[in-house]
Structure formats: structure tokens, C-alpha cells
């Protein structure tokens, strides 16, 4: 997290409607991970206190995947784990 000694651990699942786009995401998993890490590194401790932070992060991830990988059929982004220490 930005300007913090705290640790953030997340596990994310992404639901995609189009099987071809799902395969594209699998092939580019390293790009998706990199994008998510960049997004999470820009989140501050104050941001983490906001009630809407998880939705905000989901929207950022969705937008990033649309821009970088041209994946338009994302139907859901889910946090299986979201821990701040």
C-alpha cells in the first residue's frame, strides 16, 4: 500500500462471459497480476478505511483489463480474500 508499512493480501476471481476472452485472460495472467499489483500499490491506508474501497478497486481492475487486454465481457470481479495487516 502507498506510504504505509501495512501489508495487503488479496485473492481475486474474475468472471468472464466470453470463453475466448477467458482464454485470453489465462494466457495473459502475468499482465493481469501486474495490473492488479499496480492498482493496489496506489491505495493508501486512508483509502482502505473507505466503505466503498473494494468496489472502487474492482472498477479499476475492470477498466484496466478493458484497456490493456480488450476484455469487454467481465461479468464479475470477486474478492475471495481481502486482508490488511
C-alpha positions as CSV (number, residue, x, y, z in Angstrom):
1,X,0.0,0.0,0.0
2,X,1.1,3.5,-0.7
3,X,3.1,5.3,2.0
4,X,2.5,2.5,4.5
5,X,4.1,-0.3,6.3
6,X,0.9,-2.3,6.2
7,X,0.5,-5.5,4.2
8,X,-2.3,-6.2,1.9
9,X,-3.2,-9.7,0.7
10,X,-5.9,-10.3,-1.8
11,X,-7.2,-13.3,-3.8
12,X,-9.3,-12.3,-6.8
13,X,-11.6,-14.3,-9.1
14,X,-12.7,-12.8,-12.4
15,X,-15.8,-14.0,-14.2
16,X,-15.9,-13.6,-17.9
17,X,-18.8,-14.3,-20.2
18,X,-17.0,-14.9,-23.5
19,X,-14.9,-18.2,-23.4
20,X,-12.4,-16.6,-25.9
21,X,-11.8,-13.7,-23.6
22,X,-11.5,-16.0,-20.7
23,X,-8.8,-17.9,-22.6
24,X,-7.1,-14.6,-23.4
25,X,-7.0,-13.7,-19.7
26,X,-5.5,-17.1,-18.9
27,X,-2.7,-16.5,-21.5
28,X,-2.1,-13.0,-20.1
29,X,-2.4,-13.8,-16.4
30,X,1.0,-12.2,-15.7
31,X,-0.3,-8.9,-17.2
32,X,-3.4,-9.1,-15.1
33,X,-1.4,-9.7,-11.9
34,X,0.9,-6.8,-12.7
35,X,-2.0,-4.5,-13.3
36,X,-3.7,-5.5,-10.0
37,X,-0.4,-5.0,-8.1
38,X,0.0,-1.6,-9.5
39,X,-3.6,-0.7,-8.6
40,X,-3.2,-2.0,-5.0
41,X,0.1,-0.2,-4.5
42,X,-1.6,3.1,-5.1
43,X,-4.2,2.5,-2.4
44,X,-3.4,4.3,0.9
45,X,-4.3,3.3,4.4
46,X,-6.9,6.2,4.4
47,X,-8.4,4.8,1.2
48,X,-8.7,1.4,2.9
49,X,-10.9,2.9,5.5
50,X,-13.5,3.9,2.9
51,X,-16.6,1.8,2.8
52,X,-16.5,1.7,-1.0
53,X,-12.9,0.8,-1.5
54,X,-13.4,-2.8,-2.6
55,X,-15.9,-1.6,-5.3
56,X,-13.5,1.1,-6.4
57,X,-10.7,-1.4,-6.7
58,X,-13.0,-3.8,-8.7
59,X,-13.9,-1.0,-11.1
60,X,-10.2,0.0,-11.6
61,X,-9.3,-3.7,-12.3
62,X,-12.2,-4.0,-14.8
63,X,-11.3,-0.8,-16.6
64,X,-7.6,-1.8,-16.8
65,X,-8.4,-5.2,-18.3
66,X,-10.7,-3.5,-20.8
67,X,-7.9,-1.1,-21.8
68,X,-4.9,-3.4,-21.8
69,X,-6.3,-6.7,-22.9
70,X,-9.5,-5.6,-24.7
71,X,-11.7,-7.8,-22.5
72,X,-15.2,-6.5,-22.6
73,X,-17.3,-9.3,-21.2
74,X,-16.3,-9.2,-17.5
75,X,-19.4,-10.1,-15.5
76,X,-17.9,-10.0,-12.1
77,X,-14.8,-9.5,-10.0
78,X,-14.8,-11.1,-6.6
79,X,-12.5,-10.9,-3.6
80,X,-12.1,-14.3,-2.1
81,X,-9.7,-12.8,0.4
82,X,-9.0,-9.2,1.4
83,X,-6.7,-8.8,4.4
84,X,-4.9,-5.7,5.6
85,X,-2.3,-6.1,8.4
